[in-house]
Amino acid sequence: MGGPWNFFRSVLTQNIAYSVYHEAKTINEIADCIGVSPVFVEGEVEFLEEYGYLIKKGDKYLANLMIEEINENSGDLIKLQDELYAKAAFLIANKFYDELMGSDLLNSDKLYYPDGDKNFLAWGLVPYLLANSTEGFEEKIRFEEVATLRKDGAHNITTAYIVDENAPKHRYSENTSQWFGPMWNCLKNGDEEIVLWQINSEWSNREIDIDSYSYEIVQRDLKLLSRFLRGEALSGDEIAYMVQKGYLKAAGDRATNGRIADGKSANDKFELAVIWLKDETIKQQLIQLCNRVRAMSQSELKPLKEEYVRLVLEKEPRHIQKMRAYGLQHMFYSDGLFLKYCMKELFNNGRLKLPKEEQRVSLSTLIIQ
């Protein structure tokens, strides 16, 4: 059924969830809390409970999602978050960028990036490796322990935000609506596996329909990419679609490097417009490079992170704390806010340059095999 907005379809359903966030209530108590007749509440409560957004405890209901309120009282926590994320980005992103750009791994025939453009490569490879490196990461809580398997087949954790317009903002709050990810989808076909990994940001230029994104990627995009990489001919319509999505571009004079493993192209007039890690070996070598850089900052960041996590968790009702703690495990790893701070750090200090206009539709996109 798509994103959570398809379930919280009215002010009434949103207020129902909010009213039972901190303590369980009966239908009558919910109705009293939000000032409407129980007859209007009952059907919505049943709908939210059916899809796992409420949990029934006897005759009472409790919210099964995270609600984050940002208001005038959030200043100290936002300041701490800003300082912590900025320090992590400074310590990790700069050192890693320098190590990566100076590495012989970028010359590997198992790594493809269009036109040999290292700036374009960095826009995708730096956040991908920061999100997928594991040095210092401890998974004490597994996703399956806290995610909800919903009636429509979704398996996820939902967070809602209530933001006071007068609330303090973190330093990179602008363009927040343009940031989406990291996101990844996988297609398995026998022994073959292909992953598409992306981030949308203020620097990229592509439209994403969150409700249909994963379905479209798996059912069409990855299948076409797999065929192209195997050297199978695509139709004119399929090529046009792949160009529009930013996966392919017209081949240039320097573009014979690594279109597919045997050096032939599915269509000699087109080549990949995105980054391609051709096998597990190059992926692990790059991740190990990132892990070595991460190890240098662990002792400095760990106590700061622990203090931040403690302050965040103590605000949460008891039944939500484990769910919130799961996400906090991923701070400075597959953490979209951390990746944004890292890219801002690298862009602001001149390591990253603005991508070319025609590159923006393909920006921060990787194919991993």
Number of C-alpha atoms within 10 A of each C-alpha: 12 13 13 14 12 10 16 18 11 11 8 16 18 15 16 25 23 19 20 21 22 16 14 20 21 19 22 15 16 25 20 12 14 14 9 13 13 15 11 12 18 15 13 19 22 16 15 19 18 15 17 17 24 23 19 18 11 8 9 17 26 23 25 25 24 21 18 13 14 19 15 13 11 13 15 11 16 17 14 17 18 17 15 18 22 17 18 24 22 15 19 20 26 19 15 20 20 11 15 19 15 10 13 9 15 18 10 11 13 17 18 24 24 25 17 14 10 14 16 24 23 23 24 21 23 22 24 22 21 23 21 15 21 18 17 14 13 9 10 9 14 12 15 10 10 19 17 19 14 14 11 10 10 14 13 14 18 15 12 14 10 10 14 11 10 9 15 19 17 15 13 12 10 11 10 12 10 16 17 16 17 19 15 15 15 16 17 12 9 6 5 9 13 21 20 20 19 21 23 23 20 14 19 21 17 15 11 10 10 11 14 12 14 16 12 12 18 18 11 13 19 21 15 21 20 19 13 22 21 16 18 14 16 16 10 10 9 14 20 14 15 20 19 14 16 21 23 22 22 13 19 12 6 9 18 17 17 21 26 19 14 10 10 15 22 18 18 12 12 19 25 28 28 23 25 26 22 20 13 11 12 18 18 14 12 19 19 16 17 26 19 14 20 22 13 14 14 16 10 12 16 11 11 17 19 11 11 15 17 11 12 14 17 10 11 18 13 12 15 19 16 16 23 19 17 18 16 18 19 17 19 25 22 22 18 20 20 23 25 21 22 27 21 17 19 21 14 11 10 10 14 18 14 13 16 12 10 13 19 19 22 27 28 26 27 25 22 19 17
